[in-house]
Each structure stands twice: as C-alpha cells, then as structure tokens.
Amino acid sequence: ILDIFGSEIFATNGFEQLLINYANEKLQAHFTAAAITLLQAEYLREGLAVDRVEYTDNAATIALLEGKPLSVLAVLDDQCLQAGATDASLTAALHSSFDGHASYGTPRIASSEPSRNPLGLVSEPSRALFAGTPRIGADSAFTICHFGGRVTYSVAGFLSKNKDALFAELPSTMRASASPFVAQLFSEAAEQRRQQAPSGDGGAAAAGKPTATNVNEGPARRVSHSRRAGGGGGGSGGGGKKRATQFVSVGSQFRGSIASLVGTLGATQSHFVRCIKPNEVRGPFVLWPAVALAQLRCCAVLEAVRVSQAGFPTRIPFDELLSRYAMLRPRLPAAAGASGGGGGGGGAGKLRRRGTGERASAWVGGGGGGEEGGHSGQ
C-alpha cells in the first residue's frame, strides 16, 4: 500500500516542496498510464469500438524536472559543483536554461500573495495565513506548471540542502560502530549513493570539473582535479592513483528512489483510491463542489472514469472465470452431445477457450470431442 500525501503549496515553497511535487508528478504519470493509456491500448488490441478519451499529459513537466541532459535537478547539481555558486547564480542558470519552456516560468512581479495552489484556488482563510510573508521575485524564484497548477519556488537554501554535507568523521564513525545494525545501515547508504550517482551530474564530469565531496565522505576525503588527472607525484610516491570521491546530491538520491518506486509499481497490477479534499477550511461535513470538481479534473479522475465506462470495467482472466463460474454452465442431454457425429465422448461438460490471448471474450460448451461435431452445444 502506497500512501501519497499529495502536492504541497505553502506561502514560501522551497527545496522540500519541489521534491514532493516532483514525486507526485511521477506518480500521476503512473496513474494515467495504468488507468487510461494502457487500458485504451488494450481496448484497441481487443477490437472494441470505443471512442478515444483525451487527457492532459504531464510528460513535459517530468522532462523539465528530471530529463537528460538538461533539467531543473541537473542544473541544481551542476551549481552545487561550482565554486562560489549562490542563489542568484542558480536562479540565473535556471532562467537561461528553460526560458520558453511550456512548463517553466518566472514570477513577473514581486508579491506577498500565495502561489496558486494545485487546484487553482486560494480561499480567504488562506490569504490570512499568507499575510506578511516575504516578497519574492524573478531574481530569487522560479515557477513550474505542475499537472494541477502553477507553483512558485523560492531558491533560498536550495544549494545547501541539495549538498547535505556532513563532517567526514560522522559517517565513518557510524560504519565502525559496534552495533551490526548501525554499521550495516551506513554501509548500505554509502553503496546506494554510489549506485545512484548519475554518470554526468548535469555535465560537470564530462566537462572535466572536479567532483564535490560525497555526503558520506566529507571534506577530508576530497581529491583535487590535478591528482585525478594523474599529474604530479602527489604525496604517495608518484605513481599511486587516488580514487575520486563522487558527489551524489540529495536530488539525485531522491530521483533514484522515485525511479525504483515507479519500477516496482509498474510490475504490479495497480488499484487506486482517490481521496478528495471537500473544502479548504478543514471543516467537517462541508462540501465545496468547486473544490471537489477541480481535484477530479486536475488528477484526470474524470477521464479515467470515462475510459472505464467505455469498455468493460470488470475484467477477469479466463482461468479465474472458469474456476468460479463453470458450475453454472448448462448441461446438455446426452443425446444432444452424441449427435455431433465426429465426437469422442464427454461432450456436454466440456469447456474450451476461444482465442489464444491472455483474456478470453467468451467461453463455450462443446457438444462433441471432434472438430466437425459438437457445434450444437455452443
């Protein structure tokens, strides 16, 4: 059971909200694929005459956030590798890289108003909560159009949170713990970071830039670019190669975790329970129809219902259908089964499958054992 909290929208949205909303984009894509795209493809394979249901695709937003070679997370990682990078340089890099992208925008005017939430609604109680919040503008923020609406993010703290640097002694001390559980926990974390490390880190490695410090290793283990290139004798006698510590950001780790989760979900038969927030004041037994309808629309629930209605909502594999309902099949008299002519006996109780696909559209009762007889029992 995967419990999803949903999109987050606050007076000031930061790095944490970006990752949470990115996860929701990926899970929304899984929902539309399982409940709409794959189901319509199955209707087409089975030859069902149904009208195609159009829906909003969030592939462009996902590509903006995680695509290769250029994405928001890749630009963030690249800025973390730059010496002297600041919030202003990060914002400038994002604006220059994604100017004109359909899912990216810049705040046009500084405002203390809350961002439009994923429902496109802001209630008066919400405005009161956001009163007095700091003003943000294009020089310190960027906007992403998520599947439910536009969200503006303040870049303050993005760089430090994405690095998540620790003192070198802390992880190594934990790995040397007398507790096998603690030692294994930190060893597994280090291995996961090494496996999830992207090959390019937004192009920094390909450009020959020195990699930053791994959060598990700390500054004491940093190896200079000149050493990695083989220059100089170093302090180790001239020929020894030192292994560079590869920078693995929090965003990269999160992206790897989401990819693993989506892969697991893709290997299962998913069932969905959509929870609808009835109002924006958190009041019991209060339903705001506009709020509920906006959620149904932005989450593609209405389209999923239309697709299900167009076909056959209850879909049971043939073997399961046979085991559950074979006892209800009509039993033919013995004479009717014997009149088939080429038969090999056992006619009335025989069931066979129509077609060779995974699912069968019908099952029939055979009148006789041969190909030329037994059709009277269909």
C-alpha positions in Angstrom: 0.0 0.0 0.0 1.5 3.3 -1.1 0.0 6.3 0.8 0.5 9.5 -1.1 0.2 12.8 0.8 -0.3 14.9 -2.4 1.1 18.1 -3.7 2.3 20.8 -1.3 1.8 24.5 -1.5 2.8 27.0 1.2 3.4 30.7 1.5 7.0 30.0 0.6 7.8 26.8 -1.3 11.3 25.5 -1.1 13.5 22.5 -2.0 11.4 20.1 0.0 8.2 21.1 -1.8 9.9 20.8 -5.2 10.9 17.1 -4.4 7.5 16.3 -3.1 5.7 17.8 -6.0 8.2 16.0 -8.4 7.3 12.7 -6.8 3.6 13.5 -7.3 4.2 14.2 -11.0 5.8 10.8 -11.4 3.0 9.0 -9.5 0.4 10.9 -11.5 2.1 9.7 -14.7 1.8 6.2 -13.4 -1.9 6.7 -12.7 -2.7 8.0 -16.1 -0.6 5.2 -17.8 -2.3 2.4 -15.8 -5.9 3.8 -15.7 -6.1 5.5 -19.1 -3.2 4.8 -21.6 -2.8 1.1 -21.1 -6.5 0.4 -20.8 -7.2 2.2 -24.1 -4.4 0.3 -25.8 -6.0 -3.0 -24.5 -9.4 -1.9 -26.0 -7.6 -1.4 -29.3 -6.0 -4.8 -29.2 -9.3 -6.5 -28.5 -11.0 -4.6 -31.3 -13.6 -2.8 -29.1 -15.3 0.0 -30.8 -14.8 2.8 -28.2 -14.0 6.5 -28.7 -10.6 7.6 -27.6 -10.6 9.7 -24.4 -8.2 12.6 -24.4 -6.4 13.7 -21.2 -3.7 16.1 -20.1 -0.2 14.5 -20.3 2.4 15.7 -17.7 5.4 14.3 -19.7 6.7 17.8 -20.4 6.8 18.7 -16.7 8.5 15.5 -15.8 11.1 16.1 -18.5 11.7 19.6 -17.2 12.4 18.2 -13.7 14.5 15.1 -14.5 15.1 14.9 -18.2 18.5 14.4 -19.8 20.8 16.1 -20.5 19.2 19.2 -19.1 16.7 19.5 -16.3 16.0 21.5 -13.2 17.6 18.9 -10.9 20.6 18.6 -13.3 21.2 22.4 -13.2 20.9 22.4 -9.4 23.5 19.6 -9.2 25.8 21.5 -11.6 25.5 24.6 -9.5 26.4 22.6 -6.4 29.7 21.7 -8.1 30.5 25.3 -9.0 32.8 27.2 -6.6 31.1 30.3 -5.3 27.7 29.4 -6.6 24.9 31.4 -5.0 21.1 31.5 -5.0 21.3 34.3 -7.6 23.5 32.3 -9.9 21.2 29.3 -9.6 18.2 31.4 -10.5 20.0 32.9 -13.5 21.1 29.4 -14.7 17.5 28.1 -14.4 16.0 31.1 -16.2 18.6 31.0 -19.1 18.3 27.2 -19.5 14.5 26.9 -19.5 13.3 30.3 -20.9 10.4 29.5 -23.2 9.7 26.0 -21.8 6.0 25.3 -21.7 6.1 24.1 -18.1 8.5 26.8 -16.8 8.0 30.4 -15.9 9.4 33.3 -13.9 7.5 35.4 -11.4 6.6 38.6 -13.2 6.0 40.8 -10.2 7.1 40.6 -6.6 4.1 39.7 -4.5 3.1 38.6 -1.0 0.1 36.8 -2.4 0.3 33.0 -2.1 1.0 30.9 -5.2 -2.0 29.5 -6.9 -2.3 26.0 -5.3 -2.6 22.9 -7.4 -6.4 23.4 -7.6 -6.1 26.9 -8.8 -8.0 28.1 -5.8 -7.0 30.4 -2.9 -9.6 30.9 -0.1 -9.8 33.9 2.1 -8.6 32.0 5.2 -5.5 31.0 3.1 -4.9 34.7 2.3 -4.9 35.5 6.0 -2.3 32.8 6.7 0.0 34.2 4.0 -0.3 37.8 5.1 3.1 39.3 5.9 5.2 36.7 4.1 8.4 37.8 2.3 8.0 39.1 -1.2 9.8 37.1 -3.9 10.5 38.0 -7.5 12.2 36.7 -10.6 15.7 37.2 -9.2 15.1 34.7 -6.4 12.3 32.3 -7.5 11.0 30.3 -10.4 7.6 28.8 -11.3 6.7 25.3 -12.5 3.4 24.4 -14.1 2.5 21.1 -12.4 -0.3 18.8 -13.5 -2.6 20.6 -11.1 -1.5 24.2 -11.4 1.4 26.6 -11.2 3.7 26.6 -8.1 6.4 29.2 -7.4 9.5 28.1 -5.6 12.0 30.3 -3.7 15.6 29.2 -4.3 16.8 30.2 -0.8 18.6 27.2 0.7 18.4 25.0 -2.5 22.2 24.7 -2.8 23.0 23.8 0.9 20.0 21.4 1.1 21.0 19.6 -2.1 24.6 19.1 -0.9 23.6 17.9 2.6 27.3 17.8 3.6 28.4 16.0 6.8 31.6 16.0 8.7 33.8 13.2 7.4 34.2 11.7 10.8 30.4 11.1 11.4 29.7 8.6 8.6 33.0 6.8 9.1 32.4 6.6 12.9 28.9 5.1 12.3 30.3 2.5 9.9 32.8 1.5 12.6 30.0 1.1 15.2 30.0 -2.0 17.5 26.3 -2.4 16.6 26.0 -4.5 13.4 22.7 -2.8 12.6 24.2 0.7 12.7 27.3 -0.3 10.7 25.2 -2.1 8.1 22.8 0.9 7.8 25.5 3.4 7.0 27.4 0.9 4.7 24.2 0.3 2.7 23.6 4.1 2.5 27.1 4.6 1.1 26.6 1.9 -1.5 23.2 3.2 -2.6 24.7 6.7 -3.1 27.5 5.2 -5.3 25.0 3.2 -7.4 22.6 6.2 -7.8 25.3 8.6 -8.8 24.5 9.9 -12.3 27.2 9.5 -15.0 27.3 13.1 -15.8 25.9 15.1 -12.9 24.4 17.7 -15.2 27.5 17.7 -17.5 30.1 18.6 -14.8 32.1 15.4 -15.0 32.1 15.4 -18.8 33.5 18.9 -18.7 36.4 17.9 -16.5 35.2 19.8 -13.5 36.3 18.4 -10.1 33.6 16.5 -8.3 32.4 17.7 -5.0 32.5 15.9 -1.7 30.2 13.0 -1.1 27.9 13.4 1.8 29.3 10.2 3.3 32.9 11.1 3.0 33.3 14.8 3.9 35.9 17.4 3.0 38.8 15.4 4.4 38.5 12.9 1.5 38.4 15.4 -1.3 40.8 14.6 -4.1 41.9 17.5 -6.3 41.4 17.5 -10.1 45.1 17.6 -10.8 45.6 14.4 -8.8 42.8 12.6 -10.6 44.3 13.6 -13.9 47.5 11.8 -12.9 49.6 14.9 -12.5 52.4 15.1 -10.1 53.9 12.6 -7.7 51.5 13.5 -5.0 52.5 12.6 -1.5 52.4 8.9 -2.3 55.4 8.4 -4.4 54.4 9.5 -7.8 52.5 6.6 -9.3 49.7 5.8 -7.0 46.2 6.6 -8.2 43.7 8.1 -5.8 40.0 7.3 -6.3 38.0 10.5 -6.6 35.0 10.9 -4.3 31.9 11.4 -6.4 29.3 13.9 -5.5 25.9 12.5 -5.0 23.3 15.1 -4.3 20.0 14.8 -2.3 18.1 15.4 -5.6 20.0 12.5 -7.3 19.3 10.2 -4.4 15.6 11.2 -4.4 15.4 10.7 -8.2 16.9 7.2 -7.9 14.4 6.3 -5.1 11.4 7.5 -7.2 12.7 5.6 -10.2 12.9 2.4 -8.1 9.4 3.0 -6.7 7.9 3.6 -10.1 9.6 0.5 -11.4 8.1 -1.6 -8.5 4.6 -0.1 -9.2 4.9 -0.8 -12.9 5.5 -4.5 -12.2 2.2 -4.8 -10.2 -1.5 -4.6 -11.0 -2.3 -1.2 -9.5 -5.6 -0.3 -7.9 -6.2 3.3 -6.9 -8.2 5.0 -4.1 -8.5 8.8 -4.7 -9.1 10.9 -1.6 -10.9 14.2 -2.4 -10.5 17.2 0.0 -14.0 18.5 0.5 -13.2 22.1 1.4 -10.3 24.5 2.1 -11.2 25.3 5.7 -10.7 21.7 7.0 -14.3 21.7 8.2 -16.3 18.5 8.8 -19.4 17.8 6.8 -18.7 20.8 4.5 -18.5 20.2 0.7 -17.4 22.9 -1.7 -18.4 21.5 -5.1 -15.9 23.7 -7.0 -13.0 22.4 -4.9 -14.0 18.8 -5.3 -14.6 19.2 -9.1 -11.2 20.9 -9.5 -9.4 17.9 -7.9 -11.3 15.4 -10.1 -10.3 17.4 -13.2 -6.6 18.1 -12.5 -6.0 14.5 -11.3 -7.5 13.0 -14.5 -10.1 11.1 -12.5 -13.0 12.0 -14.8 -11.0 10.8 -17.8 -10.2 7.5 -16.1 -13.9 7.0 -15.3 -14.9 7.7 -18.9 -12.3 5.2 -20.2 -13.6 2.5 -17.8 -17.2 3.2 -18.8 -16.4 2.9 -22.5 -15.2 -0.7 -22.1 -15.8 -3.4 -19.6 -14.9 -2.3 -16.1 -14.9 -5.9 -14.6 -12.2 -7.8 -16.3 -11.4 -11.4 -15.1 -8.8 -13.7 -16.6 -10.3 -16.7 -18.4 -8.9 -19.3 -16.0 -10.3 -17.5 -13.0 -13.7 -17.1 -14.7 -13.8 -20.8 -15.5 -12.9 -21.9 -11.9 -15.5 -19.6 -10.4 -18.5 -20.0 -12.8 -18.1 -23.3 -14.6 -20.7 -24.9 -12.3 -23.3 -22.6 -13.7 -22.9 -23.8 -17.3 -25.9 -25.5 -18.8 -25.6 -29.3 -19.1 -26.9 -30.7 -22.4 -28.7 -34.1 -22.6 -26.5 -37.0 -23.6 -28.4 -37.5 -26.8 -27.6 -33.9 -27.9 -24.0 -34.4 -27.2 -23.9 -37.8 -29.1 -25.5 -36.3 -32.3 -22.4 -34.4 -33.1 -21.0 -37.1 -35.5 -17.3 -37.0 -35.1 -17.3 -37.0 -31.4 -15.0 -38.5 -28.9 -17.3 -38.5 -26.0 -17.7 -36.3 -22.9 -19.5 -33.6 -24.9 -21.8 -31.9 -22.5 -19.4 -30.9 -19.8 -16.5 -29.7 -22.0 -15.5 -26.1 -22.0 -13.0 -24.7 -24.4 -11.3 -21.4 -24.8 -11.9 -19.0 -27.8 -8.7 -17.5 -28.9 -5.2 -17.7 -27.6 -4.9 -14.4 -25.8 -4.4 -13.9 -22.1 -8.0 -12.9 -21.7 -11.0 -14.6 -23.4 -14.0 -12.7 -24.5 -16.2 -15.8 -24.2 -16.2 -19.4 -23.4 -18.4 -22.1 -24.9 -19.6 -25.5 -24.1 -18.7 -28.2 -26.6 -21.1 -30.9 -27.8 -18.6 -33.4 -29.0 -14.9 -34.2 -28.9 -14.1 -33.7 -32.7 -13.6 -30.6 -34.8 -16.5 -31.5 -37.1 -19.1 -32.2 -34.4 -20.4 -30.7 -31.2 -21.4 -27.3 -32.5 -24.9 -27.8 -31.3 -23.8 -27.2 -27.8 -22.4 -23.7 -28.3 
